[in-house]
Amino acid sequence: MHFMIKNKLVYLFYYLGLVLAGLFASNVLMLLAWASANGWHLNEWSLSGDIASQLSREQLFVQQIASQVLALILPSVWFIRRTAHEKIIEQAQPFSWSFWGKAVLFFVLCMPLVSLSAYFNAMFPLPSWMEDSSIRMAEFLERLLTFDHTSDIVLAFVAIAIVPAMAEELAFRGVLQNLFVRWMGSPLAGLLAAALLFSAIHMQFDGFIPRFLLGALLGFVYWKGGNLWYPIGLHFLNNAAQLVALVFLDDPVSDAMQPPSEMPALPGVIAASVAAAFAGYFSFIKPNATRHA
């Protein structure tokens, strides 16, 4: 038993090392892109400024994709394959369209509760460093989500909807949730720990609670479905819906992670939450209980 725990820790350190190496490599790429944009004039380099603000939107999109691939997708794929013989990661269950439909319904019904949590999250005072971090991230996202050409929209779907859905679910559900479940001995505790880290890593503390709930929902669906394509698909739908609303409806408030200007209607939130509870119980919990009875 001690040997198995030691092996898991070694693999985790390797994994974290690869994540940090991927982040470093993506930042080097951003630096090179910035240097190229400035004509490689070394005497004009000023690393004390915000390099990201000097990059074009296309360069930022490419850097975002590179960071997700290098820091999350490749290390996660390596970890899952490297530890396959030790069964640290649960073997994937076959994909079921029936389960997928139930998962989408459950996820959509939970969104009003997530939006309500964003409203209450905004009531909590934040330390100055958290506020500064949230402001910087909001400014960065606003810059990414200002579209001048159709190519910007296509790049946004790749960089904000498709790639992050795969990268973050591979890392937080595929690797970390499985590790936490093994260490804590509880699927519920494991998915909550992964959701906590998932929310914290985004560095947007004005939306910490709703993002934690989102991570918990994705972790729950993965726990009950046993296939990473379920949370990947839901994560993609969540991000893509926000982009579609922004592009075609010009509605930046559609992000459930951000606090609404007014408190969501409580009767609607309660009704949707009760429906979600029934859908979750009869779709995911009761079938498993019956199967193991």
Order of alpha helices (4+ residues) and beta strands (2+ residues): alpha-alpha-alpha-alpha-alpha-alpha-alpha-alpha-alpha-alpha-alpha-alpha-alpha
